[in-house]
Amino acid sequence: MTMFWIGAVLVMAGAFLLYLASPNQSVTGTPLPRGACGWGGAGGLLAGQAALLSWAGLATAVFIALTFACLVWSIVPLVFMWLRARKEAGR
C-alpha cells in the first residue's frame, strides 16, 4: 500500500508541475520556465507510474495515474481562482 501512496503523490506532483508549465496557469502572476516545469512534471508522472506499476497491474496503474492527473488539473485551477477572488473581495 506504501507504493500506492508514493505513486499517487508523484503523479499529482508531476501533474501540478505540468500545469505550472502551461502559459495559462493561474497559480503565479508571471509565467514560469516551461522547460524545467515540463520536464520535471513528465519525470514525476513517469516515476509515479512506475511506482503504481509495482503495486498494481498495467491497466489499473494507468487508470489510477490518469485519474489523479485529471483530479489535479481540475481542482487546482478552481482552488486558485477561488483564492484570488477571495483575496480581491477582501481589498
Summary of the structure (lengths in Angstrom):
residues: 91
radius of gyration: 14.9
end to end distance: 45.5
largest distance: 51.0
contacts: 273
relative contact order: 0.19
helix: 80%
strand: 0%
